[in-house]
C-alpha cells in the first residue's frame, strides 16, 4: 500500500533493487552529479552540442538534465510513465533545438546518452543476484526512452509546421502588407489573424547588438543568434501582450506596436513605456538595443518606417546611448546628417581640437552633464580646476566659449556636424569615446 502522499503505482509494481538499494533512490541521490555528467558527455561526444553557448550548457542543459533524471526516477518508483507534462517539456525543448538548427539525430542521441549515463551509475553497484531487477529496470528505461524520442520527434514536427500555422502566417503577411503600403492586403491579413487595425502604430526600427556568444570562436554563431532572437521575441510578446507585430532577425528589424492615439499627439508617457519595453527586451536578450521610433496611421507605415530607420542611423552615427530615439531627440543631428556647405563649415569650427582628444572629450561630457563642472570632473576623474583649464583652452583654440550661453548653440551644432562628417567619411564618431 502506498502512503498518503506517495504517487500511484502500477498494479503489482515492485521497485527494482540494485546492489541492495532501490534504483529510484540511487538516481535521486545522485541528481546533481548525474546531470553534470550527462551534459559533460554531451559536450564531449556530440559535436552539435559542443558549439552551444556556455550559458546554454550551464543555464539550461544542466537543469533540464536534472529534471529528466527526476522524471526517470518517478517512473522507476511507480512503474508508470512520467507525467505528461514532462514529455510536453521534452517537445518544447526539441522545438527550441530545431529552431536553433540542431540536427534531430543529435538530439535523439542526447537522450540515449543520458540513459547510458544513468544506467552506468545504477549498474555499477549490481550484485550477482540482481539479474531479474536489472531486466526489469532495462525494460522500464527503454520504455521511458521511447516516449522521450517520440516527444522529441513531435517537437521537431511542430516546429516545422510552425511557419504554416495560419494565424502566424497571417501576422507575417500583415507586417509585410503594412510595410509595403498595401491597405487592402493589410485588412485581409488582419482579418485572417483575428485582429483589427488600430488607429496608429508606433513604428520602431531596431539595431540589436551581438551577444558575446555570437563572437566566440567556440560557439555556433547561428545557435547563439537564434537564442538571442527567441529571448528578444518572447520578452517583446510578454511586454506588449502579444499585440506587437515584428519582422526581426538577430541583428534587428522592425516592430509595430498598436496605439490608440492620433499619431501626431501620442502622449509622452506612451513613448516612455515603449522605451521601458525596449530596455526589458535588451535585458532579456543580454545585449544592447538601439531604436529609432516614429508613429503613423496604418496606411502611412512605410514612411514612418523610413523615418525611424533614418533616426536610428543618425543615433548610431553620433554615438547615442542604447534605447529609443525619436526625431525630436535628434533634430539638430538629423538635419546636419544631410550634406551641405553649412554642415562642413560648422564641423570645421572644432578642427582646432583635432589634435587634442582630451579637450573634445571634456567638451562632450560637459555638455551632456548640463554644464556642471562638478559632474564633468567626476566623470573624467579630474579636479574641477582642471576642467576649468580645459574649457579655457577650448575657448582659446576655437573662439567658442563653453561657459558663455551665447556660444552654446553653435558649439552643439558644430559637434553634431563634426560627428555627421566623420560618420559620412567612415570614421568612428567621437561621441563613442566618451566614458
Number of C-alpha atoms within 10 A of each C-alpha: 6 8 7 7 6 10 11 14 19 12 9 7 12 15 19 23 20 24 18 11 14 17 23 24 16 18 21 17 10 14 21 15 11 21 23 18 17 24 24 16 17 23 17 11 15 16 11 17 24 19 19 21 21 15 11 14 20 13 11 12 19 21 17 18 21 21 16 23 24 18 20 24 21 21 23 27 22 19 21 19 19 20 11 9 9 18 22 16 18 23 24 19 20 26 23 19 22 21 17 19 14 18 12 16 9 17 22 17 15 20 19 16 18 21 20 13 15 21 17 10 16 21 15 10 13 17 12 7 10 17 12 12 19 20 12 17 24 14 12 19 20 13 15 20 18 14 16 23 21 14 21 27 21 18 25 22 15 18 19 14 10 14 12 12 11 12 18 14 15 21 23 18 19 26 22 17 23 22 24 16 17 17 16 12 16 25 18 15 25 21 16 18 18 11 14 13 16 13 14 23 27 27 31 29 31 24 24 23 18 19 18 13 20 20 12 14 9 13 19 20 21 18 24 26 19 19 21 25 20 19 17 25 19 15 21 23 16 14 18 14 9 13 14 19 20 23 15 17 16 20 14 19 16 23 22 25 19 21 18 10 18 14 17 11 8 16 11 9 9 13 17 12 12 20 18 15 19 25 19 17 23 23 15 18 24 16 17 18 23 26 28 27 29 26 28 22 20 26 19 18 25 18 17 23 25 17 21 26 23 19 28 26 19 25 25 21 25 25 18 17 14 19 20 26 24 20 20 10 12 18 12 16 24 21 17 24 24 13 13 11 8 13 20 16 13 21 22 18 20 20 14 13 16 11 9 11 12 14 19 22 18 21 23 20 22 23 16 13 14 10 15 15 23 15 17 24 19 12 15 16 11 14 14 16 12 13 22 14 12 17 21 17 15 22 15 12 14 15 14 19 18 21 15 9 9 11 14 15 11 15 22 18 19 25 23 27 31 27 25 27 23 17 19 15 9 10 12 16 20 19 20 14 12 16 8
